[in-house]
Amino acid sequence: MKFVNYFLRWIPKEIPKPVGRWRIEECHKQMNQKIDLSNEDHCGPCGQYALEKHLKNP
């Protein structure tokens, strides 16, 4: 049994895959942007967030 455990140590483990935009952000600016974008996705086609961004950065 020790041989099996020793052998399993040398088999590469699967690398965890990134979970996309639902991972926990360390940066508050990125976290707030993610919250705004998720709210925009939920609200639908109103486009309020896009209009605000366009008015701030023409």
Secondary structure, DSSP 8 states (H G I E B T S, - for coil): -HHHHHHHHHS--------GGGS--SSHHHHHHHHHHHHHHHH-TT-HHHHHHHHH--
